[in-house]
Structures are given as structure tokens and as C-alpha cells.
Amino acid sequence: MPTTIPRVPHLVGGTKIVRLEDIYDTIGDICGITKLTDAPPAESETASLRQLITNGTIRRATVKLANGKIRTVYMTAANCPKVGALETLEYQTGLTIKTAYFSQRVIFG
């Protein structure tokens, strides 16, 4: 039975708080997403993942892992050109990212 990754609060772009999977420890700097460990900044506000995707704040990147599995990683719009830097980083314990890309067709929602 597959284990689920817990969802914890993350700060997206410095102003929005969203609950995301706890995988952004090693790739968070490249993605522009940081895990909240302390109190959130005073000017930050909560948002849903769907809202942030719809208004273009974040985008879905597809990553292919060393074991052949495909996963989705979220990146801020400002950090999208850095998607290639995700390759060779660790996705989770023991899983290395082989390729990272955006799909050609952008789907909002």
C-alpha cells in the first residue's frame, strides 16, 4: 500500500500560504517555495492551490524519477526558467529526479 506524503503549510513567492506535500526541502530554493517552520510573515495570506494556478502565480512542472515514476512539482512563475536545475536533485529520500519539464499545453484549473 503506498504511503501518502503529508501536506504542510508552505510559503509561495513570499506572500501566499498553501498546504503542499512535504517534498520541497531540497528543491524548494529552485521552485521558489519554502516550508513554514516559524510564524508566517505579517503580510502573507492563505490561498488555495487552484487559485494560485488559475491566476498564474504557480505552474505545474512534471518530473520523472530514477525509478520511472512521474510526479508533479509546483514552481512559482518567476522561477520557471530554472526547471532544468531540478535534474539530479533528490525528490524524496532515495529518489533522484532524472528529467524535469513543463508540458507543451498549459492547462489552467
N, C-alpha and C positions, 0 to 999 in steps of 0.2 A: 504494500500500500504506500503510495507516495506521501511524503511529508510536505506539509504546506509551510511556506516561509511566512513568518509573522509580519504583519503590517504595523509600522510605527510612524510617528509624525516626522516629516522631512520638510526642510525649508527650500523652496524652489525659487531661484532667482533673487533671493534676499527679501522677498515681501510676501510670498504666499506659503501657507502651511497646508500640506497634503499628506494623507496617510498612504505610504508606499511600502513595497516589500523591502525587507532589511538586507539589500544587496549592494548598497551604494557606499560601503566602507572604502573599497579600493578604487572604484570607478567614479565616485561622486565628484571629484575635482574636475574631471573631464566633462561630466554630464551637467555640471552646474547645480547639483543637488546635494545638500548636506543634511545629515541626520541631526535632529534636535536632541541634545543631551541636557541642555540647560533651559531656562525660561526663554520663550520666543522673544524676538525684538518687539519693541512697543508699537511700531508702525505696521507690523505684519497682521494678516488676516487669513482666516481659513477659506479654502476653496475646494471644490470637487475636482476630481481628475478630468471629468468630462468638460467642465467649464474651461479649464486651462488648455485642453486640446482644441476646443472649439474656437477660442479667441486667439490661438496661435502662440501662447506663451511656451508650451512644451510640444515636442513631437515624439512619435514612437520610432525608435530605431530597432532593427532586427539584428540579433547577434546569433551566430552559430557557434556552438561549443565544441570542445575537443571530442566529446562522446557522440557527436552527431545531432544532438538536440538543438532546437531553435527556440529562443526566448525573446521577449520584448523588453527593451530598456527605454526609459524616458529621458530625454535631454531637453534643456532649455533651448529656445530658438537661437540665442546668441552663441551657444556652444555647438551648434550643428556642424560647422566645418571641421570640428575636431573628432568626428565619428571614427575616422581611421585610427586614431590613437588608442581606441579601446582594444584593438587586437593585441594579443599576447598578455593581456591583463587577466587577473583572476576574477571570475564571476561570482563564485561561491567557493567554499573550501574544496580545493582539488579540481575545479572545473575552469579550464582556460578558454578564453574567447579566441576563436580562430579567425572569424570574419565578422565585420560589423558594417551595416549599410542601412540606407533608407530605401523603402520600396519606391518604385518609379511613380506609382499612382498614390497621391496623397488623399487619404480619406479622413474627413473630419467627423467627429461624433462618436 
